[in-house]
Amino acid sequence: MISLFDASRSSVFLALLLALGCGSGDPKTGIVSGRVTLDGQELTTGSIRFVPLDGHSPTAGAQITNGIYSAEVAVGETRVEITSPRPKNRKGPAKPNSAEELEEAVPPRFNSRSELKFNVISGKNNKDFELAGK
């Protein structure tokens, strides 16, 4: 039989765990979603990465499908990198498992040398990226 003292002590312990949180200490996150266009056209396929500028939080990313993405990202200022490989010398996405030579459709200023920044807040974030290739 459990005594009233043991039950009280268990309740206090449980309350402390809930107050302190029993997670792994992961940083707070926000869900970032939106649309990505290049020269007014939705990116059919590609990827988007959010690289935290604090140097400590994990990088997050998502696939872009028919111009839409959604990613869980650590809160704070991020550099955004967007890529969309396509077959060389033609428009449109690459075919899966294709041996075609690929090139990057998105200019370097939006991926490898990205100028894009976004400050992620806790909760839902909506961010559309309208990129110009020229």
ABEGO torsion letter per residue (X at the ends): XBBAAAAAAAAAAAAAAAAAEABAGBBBBBBBBEBBBBGGBBBABEBBBBBBAAGABBBBBBBBBGGBBBBBBBBEBBBBBBBBBBBBGBBEBBBBGBABBBBBABBAAABAABABBBBBBBEBBBBBBBBBAX
